[in-house]
Every structure is written in C-alpha cells, then in structure tokens.
Amino acid sequence: MILSLSGVFLLGVVVFLFFRKDGLKGSHATVSALFGFYLSSTAIAPSIKAGGESLASLLGGLKF
C-alpha cells in the first residue's frame, strides 16, 4: 500500500511539473488519467503492476 501511494504521489508530482513547465494541457492530463483507469481494468493490468513492483525493487536495491 505504501508503495502504491508513493508511486501515485510521484506520478502526480511529475504530471504537475509537466503541467506547469512543459505546457501539458489539462485535457491531456484528463485523457491520460482516464486511460490509466481503463487500462487498470484490462487483462494486462497484472503485468503492468508486476513491472512496476520489479522496477521499484530494483531502484530500492541500489546503493550509492
């Protein structure tokens, strides 16, 4: 749960920065959000979740 909340927060910050700095239009952000909601109910959703978890564990294992 913590990972998904921090991932949502991180993606929200990225969208906000794109909106403020790179000229992302509100309609584009809305369409992207709706696409994400529809994508989450498809058969590919478990693969996307597994890929996100794999990436998170990879990044969490990096030592600087």
All heavy atoms as TSV, in Angstrom:
chain	resi	resn	atom	element	x	y	z
A	1	MET	N	N	0.820	-1.197	0.000
A	1	MET	CA	C	0.000	0.000	0.000
A	1	MET	C	C	0.858	1.252	0.000
A	1	MET	O	O	0.564	2.198	-0.696
A	1	MET	CB	C	-0.930	-0.045	1.213
A	1	MET	CG	C	-1.860	1.117	1.286
A	1	MET	SD	S	-3.004	1.055	-0.080
A	1	MET	CE	C	-4.256	2.121	0.490
A	2	ILE	N	N	1.927	1.244	0.784
A	2	ILE	CA	C	2.794	2.418	0.850
A	2	ILE	C	C	3.436	2.662	-0.510
A	2	ILE	O	O	3.536	3.797	-0.963
A	2	ILE	CB	C	3.868	2.242	1.941
A	2	ILE	CG1	C	3.207	2.237	3.314
A	2	ILE	CG2	C	4.899	3.346	1.870
A	2	ILE	CD1	C	4.131	1.904	4.440
A	3	LEU	N	N	3.848	1.583	-1.176
A	3	LEU	CA	C	4.482	1.727	-2.481
A	3	LEU	C	C	3.518	2.324	-3.484
A	3	LEU	O	O	3.886	3.214	-4.237
A	3	LEU	CB	C	4.990	0.379	-2.971
A	3	LEU	CG	C	5.640	0.376	-4.355
A	3	LEU	CD1	C	6.885	1.251	-4.333
A	3	LEU	CD2	C	5.995	-1.018	-4.763
A	4	SER	N	N	2.288	1.871	-3.505
A	4	SER	CA	C	1.342	2.396	-4.479
A	4	SER	C	C	1.001	3.853	-4.180
A	4	SER	O	O	0.844	4.650	-5.095
A	4	SER	CB	C	0.082	1.539	-4.528
A	4	SER	OG	O	-0.586	1.580	-3.302
A	5	LEU	N	N	0.899	4.220	-2.893
A	5	LEU	CA	C	0.627	5.612	-2.566
A	5	LEU	C	C	1.786	6.511	-2.945
A	5	LEU	O	O	1.591	7.590	-3.496
A	5	LEU	CB	C	0.303	5.764	-1.079
A	5	LEU	CG	C	-1.053	5.247	-0.638
A	5	LEU	CD1	C	-1.215	5.425	0.863
A	5	LEU	CD2	C	-2.163	5.973	-1.362
A	6	SER	N	N	3.008	6.074	-2.676
A	6	SER	CA	C	4.156	6.899	-3.038
A	6	SER	C	C	4.314	6.954	-4.557
A	6	SER	O	O	4.723	7.979	-5.096
A	6	SER	CB	C	5.425	6.379	-2.377
A	6	SER	OG	O	5.686	5.055	-2.779
A	7	GLY	N	N	3.963	5.876	-5.247
A	7	GLY	CA	C	4.004	5.896	-6.711
A	7	GLY	C	C	2.982	6.858	-7.281
A	7	GLY	O	O	3.272	7.612	-8.215
A	8	VAL	N	N	1.781	6.856	-6.706
A	8	VAL	CA	C	0.747	7.794	-7.147
A	8	VAL	C	C	1.185	9.224	-6.866
A	8	VAL	O	O	1.020	10.117	-7.698
A	8	VAL	CB	C	-0.597	7.484	-6.455
A	8	VAL	CG1	C	-1.596	8.591	-6.656
A	8	VAL	CG2	C	-1.154	6.176	-6.960
A	9	PHE	N	N	1.777	9.453	-5.708
A	9	PHE	CA	C	2.263	10.785	-5.368
A	9	PHE	C	C	3.348	11.230	-6.338
A	9	PHE	O	O	3.332	12.356	-6.828
A	9	PHE	CB	C	2.787	10.811	-3.930
A	9	PHE	CG	C	3.327	12.144	-3.516
A	9	PHE	CD1	C	2.481	13.196	-3.249
A	9	PHE	CD2	C	4.692	12.335	-3.414
A	9	PHE	CE1	C	2.979	14.432	-2.881
A	9	PHE	CE2	C	5.205	13.564	-3.050
A	9	PHE	CZ	C	4.353	14.620	-2.776
A	10	LEU	N	N	4.298	10.349	-6.624
A	10	LEU	CA	C	5.382	10.669	-7.538
A	10	LEU	C	C	4.849	10.982	-8.937
A	10	LEU	O	O	5.252	11.979	-9.550
A	10	LEU	CB	C	6.381	9.517	-7.610
A	10	LEU	CG	C	7.538	9.694	-8.596
A	10	LEU	CD1	C	8.411	10.868	-8.180
A	10	LEU	CD2	C	8.350	8.428	-8.678
A	11	LEU	N	N	3.938	10.163	-9.431
A	11	LEU	CA	C	3.369	10.422	-10.746
A	11	LEU	C	C	2.555	11.711	-10.751
A	11	LEU	O	O	2.554	12.445	-11.737
A	11	LEU	CB	C	2.515	9.241	-11.203
A	11	LEU	CG	C	3.292	7.981	-11.541
A	11	LEU	CD1	C	2.324	6.842	-11.830
A	11	LEU	CD2	C	4.218	8.199	-12.712
A	12	GLY	N	N	1.885	11.998	-9.660
A	12	GLY	CA	C	1.150	13.260	-9.555
A	12	GLY	C	C	2.077	14.462	-9.610
A	12	GLY	O	O	1.772	15.470	-10.261
A	13	VAL	N	N	3.216	14.369	-8.951
A	13	VAL	CA	C	4.200	15.454	-8.992
A	13	VAL	C	C	4.744	15.623	-10.408
A	13	VAL	O	O	4.892	16.749	-10.900
A	13	VAL	CB	C	5.344	15.188	-7.986
A	13	VAL	CG1	C	6.507	16.127	-8.210
A	13	VAL	CG2	C	4.826	15.302	-6.568
A	14	VAL	N	N	5.021	14.511	-11.087
A	14	VAL	CA	C	5.529	14.583	-12.460
A	14	VAL	C	C	4.498	15.245	-13.381
A	14	VAL	O	O	4.834	16.123	-14.181
A	14	VAL	CB	C	5.916	13.181	-12.976
A	14	VAL	CG1	C	6.192	13.196	-14.462
A	14	VAL	CG2	C	7.126	12.665	-12.222
A	15	VAL	N	N	3.234	14.845	-13.246
A	15	VAL	CA	C	2.185	15.460	-14.066
A	15	VAL	C	C	2.063	16.943	-13.753
A	15	VAL	O	O	1.924	17.769	-14.658
A	15	VAL	CB	C	0.836	14.729	-13.858
A	15	VAL	CG1	C	-0.312	15.508	-14.472
A	15	VAL	CG2	C	0.904	13.339	-14.457
A	16	PHE	N	N	2.141	17.299	-12.473
A	16	PHE	CA	C	2.065	18.705	-12.097
A	16	PHE	C	C	3.220	19.503	-12.715
A	16	PHE	O	O	3.018	20.603	-13.232
A	16	PHE	CB	C	2.077	18.854	-10.576
A	16	PHE	CG	C	2.067	20.278	-10.116
A	16	PHE	CD1	C	0.905	21.024	-10.182
A	16	PHE	CD2	C	3.215	20.869	-9.620
A	16	PHE	CE1	C	0.892	22.350	-9.761
A	16	PHE	CE2	C	3.224	22.176	-9.203
A	16	PHE	CZ	C	2.056	22.925	-9.269
A	17	LEU	N	N	4.425	18.940	-12.660
A	17	LEU	CA	C	5.580	19.633	-13.250
A	17	LEU	C	C	5.438	19.764	-14.759
A	17	LEU	O	O	5.779	20.801	-15.325
A	17	LEU	CB	C	6.878	18.902	-12.890
A	17	LEU	CG	C	7.280	18.988	-11.428
A	17	LEU	CD1	C	8.514	18.133	-11.172
A	17	LEU	CD2	C	7.535	20.422	-11.020
A	18	PHE	N	N	4.952	18.718	-15.421
A	18	PHE	CA	C	4.703	18.817	-16.855
A	18	PHE	C	C	3.656	19.881	-17.153
A	18	PHE	O	O	3.764	20.622	-18.120
A	18	PHE	CB	C	4.239	17.480	-17.426
A	18	PHE	CG	C	5.339	16.498	-17.670
A	18	PHE	CD1	C	5.066	15.154	-17.746
A	18	PHE	CD2	C	6.650	16.903	-17.825
A	18	PHE	CE1	C	6.065	14.236	-17.970
A	18	PHE	CE2	C	7.665	16.000	-18.042
A	18	PHE	CZ	C	7.370	14.656	-18.117
A	19	PHE	N	N	2.645	19.956	-16.303
A	19	PHE	CA	C	1.574	20.937	-16.494
A	19	PHE	C	C	2.123	22.349	-16.356
A	19	PHE	O	O	1.797	23.236	-17.143
A	19	PHE	CB	C	0.462	20.679	-15.485
A	19	PHE	CG	C	-0.701	21.613	-15.612
A	19	PHE	CD1	C	-1.563	21.510	-16.682
A	19	PHE	CD2	C	-0.929	22.579	-14.654
A	19	PHE	CE1	C	-2.638	22.367	-16.807
A	19	PHE	CE2	C	-1.998	23.441	-14.765
A	19	PHE	CZ	C	-2.855	23.335	-15.845
A	20	ARG	N	N	2.982	22.566	-15.351
A	20	ARG	CA	C	3.498	23.909	-15.090
A	20	ARG	C	C	4.640	24.303	-16.028
A	20	ARG	O	O	4.707	25.449	-16.464
A	20	ARG	CB	C	3.999	23.996	-13.645
A	20	ARG	CG	C	2.932	23.819	-12.607
A	20	ARG	CD	C	2.015	24.975	-12.526
A	20	ARG	NE	N	2.765	26.115	-12.005
A	20	ARG	CZ	C	2.297	27.322	-11.927
A	20	ARG	NH1	N	1.090	27.579	-12.314
A	20	ARG	NH2	N	3.030	28.291	-11.439
A	21	LYS	N	N	5.537	23.395	-16.325
A	21	LYS	CA	C	6.760	23.752	-17.055
A	21	LYS	C	C	6.703	23.441	-18.547
A	21	LYS	O	O	7.200	24.201	-19.359
A	21	LYS	CB	C	7.969	23.029	-16.459
A	21	LYS	CG	C	8.221	23.340	-15.023
A	21	LYS	CD	C	8.734	24.730	-14.849
A	21	LYS	CE	C	9.025	24.982	-13.378
A	21	LYS	NZ	N	9.378	26.356	-13.126
A	22	ASP	N	N	6.147	22.313	-18.923
A	22	ASP	CA	C	6.236	21.859	-20.305
A	22	ASP	C	C	4.956	22.050	-21.109
A	22	ASP	O	O	4.835	21.528	-22.205
A	22	ASP	CB	C	6.634	20.379	-20.353
A	22	ASP	CG	C	8.044	20.168	-19.837
A	22	ASP	OD1	O	8.845	21.111	-19.913
A	22	ASP	OD2	O	8.334	19.061	-19.364
A	23	GLY	N	N	3.995	22.754	-20.572
A	23	GLY	CA	C	2.798	23.068	-21.323
A	23	GLY	C	C	1.816	21.929	-21.479
A	23	GLY	O	O	1.104	21.857	-22.474
A	24	LEU	N	N	1.761	21.018	-20.511
A	24	LEU	CA	C	0.770	19.952	-20.553
A	24	LEU	C	C	-0.601	20.573	-20.357
A	24	LEU	O	O	-0.831	21.317	-19.414
A	24	LEU	CB	C	1.036	18.927	-19.452
A	24	LEU	CG	C	0.033	17.784	-19.347
A	24	LEU	CD1	C	0.206	16.830	-20.530
A	24	LEU	CD2	C	0.219	17.033	-18.049
A	25	LYS	N	N	-1.482	20.305	-21.250
A	25	LYS	CA	C	-2.823	20.868	-21.154
A	25	LYS	C	C	-3.666	20.018	-20.201
A	25	LYS	O	O	-3.446	18.829	-20.032
A	25	LYS	CB	C	-3.459	20.900	-22.531
A	25	LYS	CG	C	-2.644	21.651	-23.551
A	25	LYS	CD	C	-3.501	22.611	-24.295
A	25	LYS	CE	C	-2.757	23.310	-25.395
A	25	LYS	NZ	N	-1.741	24.181	-25.015
A	26	GLY	N	N	-4.623	20.648	-19.561
A	26	GLY	CA	C	-5.495	19.941	-18.629
A	26	GLY	C	C	-6.256	18.816	-19.298
A	26	GLY	O	O	-6.477	17.759	-18.707
A	27	SER	N	N	-6.650	19.027	-20.550
A	27	SER	CA	C	-7.379	17.977	-21.268
A	27	SER	C	C	-6.489	16.769	-21.523
A	27	SER	O	O	-6.949	15.633	-21.437
A	27	SER	CB	C	-7.915	18.523	-22.595
A	27	SER	OG	O	-6.863	18.973	-23.420
A	28	HIS	N	N	-5.206	16.991	-21.783
A	28	HIS	CA	C	-4.279	15.877	-21.988
A	28	HIS	C	C	-4.106	15.083	-20.695
A	28	HIS	O	O	-4.063	13.847	-20.721
A	28	HIS	CB	C	-2.916	16.384	-22.452
A	28	HIS	CG	C	-2.957	17.093	-23.761
A	28	HIS	ND1	N	-2.055	18.058	-24.085
A	28	HIS	CD2	C	-3.796	16.988	-24.814
A	28	HIS	CE1	C	-2.327	18.521	-25.288
A	28	HIS	NE2	N	-3.392	17.880	-25.753
A	29	ALA	N	N	-4.002	15.784	-19.576
A	29	ALA	CA	C	-3.864	15.100	-18.291
A	29	ALA	C	C	-5.125	14.304	-17.966
A	29	ALA	O	O	-5.048	13.180	-17.462
A	29	ALA	CB	C	-3.580	16.113	-17.188
A	30	THR	N	N	-6.287	14.860	-18.283
A	30	THR	CA	C	-7.547	14.161	-18.033
A	30	THR	C	C	-7.652	12.898	-18.874
A	30	THR	O	O	-8.031	11.829	-18.378
A	30	THR	CB	C	-8.739	15.085	-18.323
A	30	THR	OG1	O	-8.614	16.257	-17.512
A	30	THR	CG2	C	-10.054	14.403	-18.041
A	31	VAL	N	N	-7.303	13.011	-20.153
A	31	VAL	CA	C	-7.343	11.843	-21.037
A	31	VAL	C	C	-6.367	10.782	-20.564
A	31	VAL	O	O	-6.683	9.585	-20.548
A	31	VAL	CB	C	-7.064	12.256	-22.499
A	31	VAL	CG1	C	-6.829	11.046	-23.378
A	31	VAL	CG2	C	-8.214	13.089	-23.037
A	32	SER	N	N	-5.175	11.188	-20.128
A	32	SER	CA	C	-4.187	10.232	-19.619
A	32	SER	C	C	-4.687	9.541	-18.359
A	32	SER	O	O	-4.498	8.333	-18.196
A	32	SER	CB	C	-2.865	10.943	-19.328
A	32	SER	OG	O	-2.323	11.473	-20.505
A	33	ALA	N	N	-5.327	10.291	-17.469
A	33	ALA	CA	C	-5.865	9.696	-16.247
A	33	ALA	C	C	-6.982	8.705	-16.568
A	33	ALA	O	O	-7.026	7.605	-16.009
A	33	ALA	CB	C	-6.371	10.784	-15.311
A	34	LEU	N	N	-7.863	9.074	-17.468
A	34	LEU	CA	C	-8.944	8.162	-17.860
A	34	LEU	C	C	-8.384	6.911	-18.524
A	34	LEU	O	O	-8.868	5.801	-18.288
A	34	LEU	CB	C	-9.914	8.867	-18.796
A	34	LEU	CG	C	-10.814	9.914	-18.147
A	34	LEU	CD1	C	-11.618	10.646	-19.209
A	34	LEU	CD2	C	-11.718	9.279	-17.123
A	35	PHE	N	N	-7.359	7.083	-19.356
A	35	PHE	CA	C	-6.716	5.933	-19.983
A	35	PHE	C	C	-6.142	5.002	-18.923
A	35	PHE	O	O	-6.269	3.780	-19.014
A	35	PHE	CB	C	-5.619	6.403	-20.939
A	35	PHE	CG	C	-4.857	5.282	-21.569
A	35	PHE	CD1	C	-5.457	4.460	-22.501
A	35	PHE	CD2	C	-3.536	5.042	-21.235
A	35	PHE	CE1	C	-4.753	3.420	-23.082
A	35	PHE	CE2	C	-2.833	4.012	-21.802
A	35	PHE	CZ	C	-3.440	3.201	-22.738
A	36	GLY	N	N	-5.528	5.566	-17.895
A	36	GLY	CA	C	-4.983	4.753	-16.814
A	36	GLY	C	C	-6.053	3.982	-16.063
A	36	GLY	O	O	-5.877	2.818	-15.731
A	37	PHE	N	N	-7.188	4.634	-15.808
A	37	PHE	CA	C	-8.284	3.951	-15.130
A	37	PHE	C	C	-8.833	2.813	-15.979
A	37	PHE	O	O	-9.114	1.732	-15.478
A	37	PHE	CB	C	-9.410	4.922	-14.787
A	37	PHE	CG	C	-9.111	5.767	-13.584
A	37	PHE	CD1	C	-9.101	7.143	-13.698
A	37	PHE	CD2	C	-8.852	5.198	-12.352
A	37	PHE	CE1	C	-8.830	7.931	-12.600
A	37	PHE	CE2	C	-8.580	5.977	-11.246
A	37	PHE	CZ	C	-8.569	7.357	-11.375
A	38	TYR	N	N	-8.999	3.048	-17.277
A	38	TYR	CA	C	-9.500	1.990	-18.146
A	38	TYR	C	C	-8.473	0.869	-18.310
A	38	TYR	O	O	-8.823	-0.301	-18.361
A	38	TYR	CB	C	-9.899	2.547	-19.512
A	38	TYR	CG	C	-11.169	3.339	-19.473
A	38	TYR	CD1	C	-11.213	4.643	-19.909
A	38	TYR	CD2	C	-12.342	2.781	-18.978
A	38	TYR	CE1	C	-12.374	5.381	-19.863
A	38	TYR	CE2	C	-13.512	3.503	-18.918
A	38	TYR	CZ	C	-13.529	4.805	-19.365
A	38	TYR	OH	O	-14.681	5.537	-19.319
A	39	LEU	N	N	-7.194	1.232	-18.379
A	39	LEU	CA	C	-6.137	0.241	-18.521
A	39	LEU	C	C	-6.047	-0.649	-17.288
A	39	LEU	O	O	-5.736	-1.835	-17.391
A	39	LEU	CB	C	-4.802	0.942	-18.774
A	39	LEU	CG	C	-3.617	0.080	-19.140
A	39	LEU	CD1	C	-3.894	-0.633	-20.467
A	39	LEU	CD2	C	-2.375	0.920	-19.262
A	40	SER	N	N	-6.357	-0.092	-16.124
A	40	SER	CA	C	-6.255	-0.877	-14.889
A	40	SER	C	C	-7.304	-1.977	-14.804
A	40	SER	O	O	-7.166	-2.893	-13.995
A	40	SER	CB	C	-6.382	0.039	-13.674
A	40	SER	OG	O	-7.686	0.550	-13.574
A	41	SER	N	N	-8.318	-1.911	-15.635
A	41	SER	CA	C	-9.352	-2.949	-15.598
A	41	SER	C	C	-9.205	-3.953	-16.731
A	41	SER	O	O	-10.089	-4.772	-16.949
A	41	SER	CB	C	-10.737	-2.302	-15.651
A	41	SER	OG	O	-10.914	-1.646	-16.881
A	42	THR	N	N	-8.090	-3.920	-17.447
A	42	THR	CA	C	-7.876	-4.859	-18.540
A	42	THR	C	C	-7.065	-6.058	-18.060
A	42	THR	O	O	-6.602	-6.098	-16.924
A	42	THR	CB	C	-7.129	-4.184	-19.710
A	42	THR	OG1	O	-5.834	-3.780	-19.267
A	42	THR	CG2	C	-7.887	-2.991	-20.240
A	43	ALA	N	N	-6.862	-6.999	-18.965
A	43	ALA	CA	C	-6.108	-8.214	-18.625
A	43	ALA	C	C	-4.617	-7.941	-18.475
A	43	ALA	O	O	-3.894	-8.749	-17.881
A	43	ALA	CB	C	-6.334	-9.268	-19.703
A	44	ILE	N	N	-4.131	-6.835	-18.995
A	44	ILE	CA	C	-2.699	-6.536	-18.917
A	44	ILE	C	C	-2.325	-5.861	-17.589
A	44	ILE	O	O	-1.144	-5.704	-17.281
A	44	ILE	CB	C	-2.264	-5.682	-20.123
A	44	ILE	CG1	C	-0.767	-5.726	-20.310
A	44	ILE	CG2	C	-2.745	-4.261	-19.997
A	44	ILE	CD1	C	-0.285	-5.117	-21.596
A	45	ALA	N	N	-3.306	-5.486	-16.785
A	45	ALA	CA	C	-3.052	-4.774	-15.533
A	45	ALA	C	C	-2.102	-5.533	-14.591
A	45	ALA	O	O	-1.207	-4.913	-14.011
A	45	ALA	CB	C	-4.364	-4.446	-14.836
A	46	PRO	N	N	-2.249	-6.865	-14.398
A	46	PRO	CA	C	-1.295	-7.557	-13.504
A	46	PRO	C	C	0.151	-7.489	-14.009
A	46	PRO	O	O	1.080	-7.378	-13.208
A	46	PRO	CB	C	-1.798	-8.996	-13.487
A	46	PRO	CG	C	-3.233	-8.907	-13.843
A	46	PRO	CD	C	-3.334	-7.751	-14.788
A	47	SER	N	N	0.336	-7.510	-15.316
A	47	SER	CA	C	1.697	-7.407	-15.863
A	47	SER	C	C	2.277	-6.026	-15.617
A	47	SER	O	O	3.465	-5.887	-15.299
A	47	SER	CB	C	1.680	-7.692	-17.357
A	47	SER	OG	O	1.233	-8.994	-17.607
A	48	ILE	N	N	1.456	-5.000	-15.760
A	48	ILE	CA	C	1.919	-3.634	-15.503
A	48	ILE	C	C	2.274	-3.473	-14.031
A	48	ILE	O	O	3.304	-2.881	-13.687
A	48	ILE	CB	C	0.850	-2.619	-15.928
A	48	ILE	CG1	C	0.656	-2.663	-17.445
A	48	ILE	CG2	C	1.211	-1.211	-15.480
A	48	ILE	CD1	C	-0.512	-1.858	-17.945
A	49	LYS	N	N	1.434	-4.031	-13.153
A	49	LYS	CA	C	1.703	-3.948	-11.714
A	49	LYS	C	C	2.993	-4.688	-11.364
A	49	LYS	O	O	3.813	-4.190	-10.597
A	49	LYS	CB	C	0.534	-4.516	-10.929
A	49	LYS	CG	C	0.705	-4.394	-9.448
A	49	LYS	CD	C	-0.488	-4.903	-8.687
A	49	LYS	CE	C	-0.236	-4.762	-7.210
A	49	LYS	NZ	N	-1.285	-5.348	-6.407
A	50	ALA	N	N	3.186	-5.863	-11.936
A	50	ALA	CA	C	4.407	-6.628	-11.669
A	50	ALA	C	C	5.640	-5.887	-12.174
A	50	ALA	O	O	6.680	-5.883	-11.508
A	50	ALA	CB	C	4.311	-8.009	-12.318
A	51	GLY	N	N	5.526	-5.259	-13.319
A	51	GLY	CA	C	6.647	-4.484	-13.846
A	51	GLY	C	C	6.975	-3.294	-12.964
A	51	GLY	O	O	8.142	-2.983	-12.729
A	52	GLY	N	N	5.947	-2.630	-12.452
A	52	GLY	CA	C	6.165	-1.511	-11.538
A	52	GLY	C	C	6.803	-1.949	-10.241
A	52	GLY	O	O	7.700	-1.279	-9.714
A	53	GLU	N	N	6.356	-3.076	-9.715
A	53	GLU	CA	C	6.948	-3.598	-8.481
A	53	GLU	C	C	8.391	-4.029	-8.705
A	53	GLU	O	O	9.251	-3.822	-7.846
A	53	GLU	CB	C	6.120	-4.757	-7.955
A	53	GLU	CG	C	4.773	-4.338	-7.419
A	53	GLU	CD	C	3.884	-5.507	-7.051
A	53	GLU	OE1	O	4.252	-6.670	-7.348
A	53	GLU	OE2	O	2.814	-5.256	-6.476
A	54	SER	N	N	8.663	-4.609	-9.856
A	54	SER	CA	C	10.033	-5.010	-10.175
A	54	SER	C	C	10.943	-3.794	-10.279
A	54	SER	O	O	12.066	-3.803	-9.765
A	54	SER	CB	C	10.041	-5.802	-11.475
A	54	SER	OG	O	11.343	-6.100	-11.872
A	55	LEU	N	N	10.462	-2.751	-10.930
A	55	LEU	CA	C	11.250	-1.523	-11.052
A	55	LEU	C	C	11.478	-0.890	-9.687
A	55	LEU	O	O	12.588	-0.421	-9.387
A	55	LEU	CB	C	10.551	-0.544	-11.990
A	55	LEU	CG	C	11.243	0.794	-12.202
A	55	LEU	CD1	C	12.597	0.584	-12.894
A	55	LEU	CD2	C	10.374	1.726	-13.015
A	56	ALA	N	N	10.456	-0.893	-8.843
A	56	ALA	CA	C	10.589	-0.327	-7.501
A	56	ALA	C	C	11.603	-1.105	-6.667
A	56	ALA	O	O	12.407	-0.515	-5.950
A	56	ALA	CB	C	9.233	-0.308	-6.802
A	57	SER	N	N	11.583	-2.423	-6.766
A	57	SER	CA	C	12.558	-3.211	-6.002
A	57	SER	C	C	13.967	-3.028	-6.547
A	57	SER	O	O	14.929	-3.012	-5.788
A	57	SER	CB	C	12.177	-4.682	-5.993
A	57	SER	OG	O	12.294	-5.234	-7.285
A	58	LEU	N	N	14.082	-2.851	-7.861
A	58	LEU	CA	C	15.390	-2.587	-8.455
A	58	LEU	C	C	15.940	-1.247	-7.957
A	58	LEU	O	O	17.106	-1.152	-7.551
A	58	LEU	CB	C	15.298	-2.577	-9.983
A	58	LEU	CG	C	16.561	-2.187	-10.729
A	58	LEU	CD1	C	17.572	-3.325	-10.673
A	58	LEU	CD2	C	16.246	-1.824	-12.150
A	59	LEU	N	N	15.101	-0.229	-7.983
A	59	LEU	CA	C	15.541	1.086	-7.522
A	59	LEU	C	C	15.792	1.095	-6.020
A	59	LEU	O	O	16.685	1.787	-5.541
A	59	LEU	CB	C	14.497	2.147	-7.885
A	59	LEU	CG	C	14.314	2.421	-9.373
A	59	LEU	CD1	C	13.190	3.420	-9.593
A	59	LEU	CD2	C	15.605	2.923	-9.986
A	60	GLY	N	N	14.996	0.318	-5.266
A	60	GLY	CA	C	15.203	0.244	-3.821
A	60	GLY	C	C	16.478	-0.485	-3.450
A	60	GLY	O	O	17.040	-0.258	-2.380
A	61	GLY	N	N	16.989	-1.345	-4.330
A	61	GLY	CA	C	18.206	-2.095	-4.045
A	61	GLY	C	C	19.481	-1.389	-4.437
A	61	GLY	O	O	20.568	-1.866	-4.123
A	62	LEU	N	N	19.365	-0.244	-5.102
A	62	LEU	CA	C	20.561	0.498	-5.496
A	62	LEU	C	C	21.217	1.138	-4.294
A	62	LEU	O	O	20.547	1.696	-3.428
A	62	LEU	CB	C	20.212	1.585	-6.517
A	62	LEU	CG	C	19.752	1.114	-7.879
A	62	LEU	CD1	C	19.395	2.317	-8.742
A	62	LEU	CD2	C	20.832	0.303	-8.570
A	63	LYS	N	N	22.528	1.045	-4.241
A	63	LYS	CA	C	23.275	1.650	-3.148
A	63	LYS	C	C	24.241	2.659	-3.744
A	63	LYS	O	O	24.999	2.359	-4.660
A	63	LYS	CB	C	24.037	0.593	-2.365
A	63	LYS	CG	C	23.115	-0.434	-1.749
A	63	LYS	CD	C	23.807	-1.163	-0.639
A	63	LYS	CE	C	23.030	-2.275	-0.025
A	63	LYS	NZ	N	21.622	-2.268	-0.047
A	64	PHE	N	N	24.188	3.853	-3.217
A	64	PHE	CA	C	25.057	4.929	-3.732
A	64	PHE	C	C	26.192	5.183	-2.784
A	64	PHE	O	O	26.144	5.100	-1.642
A	64	PHE	CB	C	24.259	6.227	-3.913
A	64	PHE	CG	C	23.223	6.103	-4.982
A	64	PHE	CD1	C	21.892	5.971	-4.661
A	64	PHE	CD2	C	23.589	6.141	-6.312
A	64	PHE	CE1	C	20.926	5.878	-5.632
A	64	PHE	CE2	C	22.628	6.064	-7.292
A	64	PHE	CZ	C	21.294	5.927	-6.950
